[in-house]
Amino acid sequence: MHADHSGRREAREEGEKARALLAKSRAASAAAGGEPILEVRDLVKHYPLTQGILIKKQIGAVKAVDGVSFDLAAGETLGIVGESGCGKSTVAKMLVHLEQPTAGAIRYKGEDITKLSGRALKAVRRNIQMVFQDPYTSLNPRMTVGDIIGEPYEIHPEVAPKGDRRRKVQDLLDVVGLNPEYINRYPHQFSGGQRQRIGIARGLALNPEIIVADEPVSALDVSVQAQVVNLLDRLQAEFRLSYVFIAHDLSIVRHISDRVGVMYLGRIVEIGSDEQIYDHPTHPYTQALLSAVPVPDPTAREHRERIILHGDVPSPANPPSGCRFRTRCWKAQERCELEVPLLAVPAVFRLADTPAGHDSACHFAEEKQVVPPEGLLETQEETQEETQGETAADDGAPDGADGRGEASDGDDGASDGEGGAPDGDDEASDGEGGAAPSGSSRAD
Ligand SMILES: Nc1ncnc2c1ncn2[C@@H]1O[C@H](COP(=O)(O)OP(=O)(O)OP(=O)(O)O)[C@@H](O)[C@H]1O
């Protein structure tokens, strides 16, 4: 019980420390007045739908992503949230060049990387790396951890000459809070949280500037999620990383993001700072998503309005005309059917100095506070933790503040990673390697 309680406290303290560091590095970055590191403009990905066996005829297209634009500042975290199938992973794959866009631009430091090829593309890809969702299937069970993390160096030998690789990989293990002596172990000898640390170490191998994390904690136990999020926070501060953090869990996104974009059927429908989106949402879809976020406090829960959306998400092969959300929206009127709402500050808020004045693609945008403000939620969580710490029986949750606390002998029975794991070079960063971050400091 007490171990669990102090584990949570340590995790929280670690998170606070990382956030303080981060705030410092962001202040420095803001003072430098930098351009966005990444500018995404009107990004489109349509997958053709074909018919016929011998002669394939295109009969339509799945509009997985249909005009997505956003900026990412250096050192910033942009969260992207939305229901399954709304196009989040497709955006992520285009950012790291695992998918070629149908149209649109992805500008990295001003240069459109969708137009690059050969050496120029290879050089840029080093700087934008991906961390995948499922640590159980994204690591090759037949490769040692050292080979998995060091694999990117095969493609970028200039980053780490052969004689240097073992040390670099050990540095990386250390950086993500794993014992460098585990270098010869296999993925099945690690727990889920530790495997995700391995995935993160691999993502860092190239010393990238941007990490695209696609649901990096969704497959993990709740008790381990906070540790991995804290690790990402700390690494961001330490290496001045910028993150695109994709998730369907709004509470996790709030914890880590500076800004949040909400996606629906291939488009961003609302985007703003975490405060704007969570405390002053103006798009009905965001409000509906927020109304479904669990609220721990029963009193707050009673006062929270639940918005139940009717019907299913329409098919991205045949999205509704005008506003794509209109078929499920309680405010929809004729205009919504005829006119595509632009993602911009709604006219009603343009002249007012209000947090509701952020980009929202709704003809009838209006502010609605759906969940209690963050301050209130945090107080509630703390109170709840205090109470649990005093009264609950020890549930034995592996809740140490660092990765080493969690199944440290690497033999915790997380053996299911063996089954069905692909051949390891599946999607994981596409074999792109990179320099190990030089300064090494442990999570603990
Ligand atoms: N290779 C493909 N061919 C055809 N359709 C695809 C392909 N990849 C994705 N899609 C479709 O594109 C849409 C968006 O998929 P995507 O995986 O990007 O959504 P998502 O928001 O990440 O969902 P999830 O959280 O379930 O992964 C879905 O309708 C999906 O079926």
Ligand as a Chemical Component Dictionary entry (heavy atoms), coordinates in Angstrom:
data_LIG
# 
_chem_comp.id                   LIG 
_chem_comp.type                 NON-POLYMER 
_chem_comp.pdbx_formal_charge   0 
_chem_comp.three_letter_code    LIG 
# 
loop_
_chem_comp_atom.comp_id 
_chem_comp_atom.atom_id 
_chem_comp_atom.alt_atom_id 
_chem_comp_atom.type_symbol 
_chem_comp_atom.charge 
_chem_comp_atom.model_Cartn_x 
_chem_comp_atom.model_Cartn_y 
_chem_comp_atom.model_Cartn_z 
_chem_comp_atom.pdbx_ordinal 
LIG N1  N1  N 0 -3.641  1.087 -46.412 1  
LIG C1  C1  C 0 -4.931  1.464 -46.313 2  
LIG N2  N2  N 0 -5.799  1.197 -47.309 3  
LIG C2  C2  C 0 -7.083  1.585 -47.242 4  
LIG N3  N3  N 0 -7.611  2.254 -46.190 5  
LIG C3  C3  C 0 -6.795  2.539 -45.171 6  
LIG C4  C4  C 0 -5.418  2.165 -45.163 7  
LIG N4  N4  N 0 -4.859  2.589 -43.997 8  
LIG C5  C5  C 0 -5.839  3.198 -43.306 9  
LIG N5  N5  N 0 -6.996  3.163 -44.008 10 
LIG C6  C6  C 0 -8.286  3.731 -43.596 11 
LIG O1  O1  O 0 -8.081  5.100 -43.350 12 
LIG C7  C7  C 0 -8.875  5.527 -42.249 13 
LIG C8  C8  C 0 -7.975  6.168 -41.217 14 
LIG O2  O2  O 0 -7.147  5.165 -40.641 15 
LIG P1  P1  P 0 -6.077  5.474 -39.499 16 
LIG O3  O3  O 0 -5.422  4.195 -39.126 17 
LIG O4  O4  O 0 -5.231  6.595 -39.910 18 
LIG O5  O5  O 0 -7.040  5.959 -38.327 19 
LIG P2  P2  P 0 -6.704  6.166 -36.780 20 
LIG O6  O6  O 0 -7.422  7.394 -36.368 21 
LIG O7  O7  O 0 -5.252  6.118 -36.547 22 
LIG O8  O8  O 0 -7.413  4.912 -36.139 23 
LIG P3  P3  P 0 -6.803  3.867 -35.098 24 
LIG O9  O9  O 0 -6.678  4.601 -33.818 25 
LIG O10 O10 O 0 -7.848  2.789 -35.068 26 
LIG O11 O11 O 0 -5.506  3.404 -35.681 27 
LIG C9  C9  C 0 -9.612  4.300 -41.733 28 
LIG O12 O12 O 0 -10.903 4.294 -42.294 29 
LIG C10 C10 C 0 -8.784  3.158 -42.273 30 
LIG O13 O13 O 0 -9.592  2.021 -42.487 31 
# 
loop_
_chem_comp_bond.comp_id 
_chem_comp_bond.atom_id_1 
_chem_comp_bond.atom_id_2 
_chem_comp_bond.value_order 
_chem_comp_bond.pdbx_ordinal 
LIG N1  C1  SING 1  
LIG C1  N2  SING 2  
LIG C1  C4  DOUB 3  
LIG N2  C2  DOUB 4  
LIG C2  N3  SING 5  
LIG N3  C3  DOUB 6  
LIG C3  C4  SING 7  
LIG C3  N5  SING 8  
LIG C4  N4  SING 9  
LIG N4  C5  DOUB 10 
LIG C5  N5  SING 11 
LIG N5  C6  SING 12 
LIG C6  O1  SING 13 
LIG C6  C10 SING 14 
LIG O1  C7  SING 15 
LIG C7  C8  SING 16 
LIG C7  C9  SING 17 
LIG C8  O2  SING 18 
LIG O2  P1  SING 19 
LIG P1  O3  DOUB 20 
LIG P1  O4  SING 21 
LIG P1  O5  SING 22 
LIG O5  P2  SING 23 
LIG P2  O6  DOUB 24 
LIG P2  O7  SING 25 
LIG P2  O8  SING 26 
LIG O8  P3  SING 27 
LIG P3  O9  DOUB 28 
LIG P3  O10 SING 29 
LIG P3  O11 SING 30 
LIG C9  O12 SING 31 
LIG C9  C10 SING 32 
LIG C10 O13 SING 33 
# 
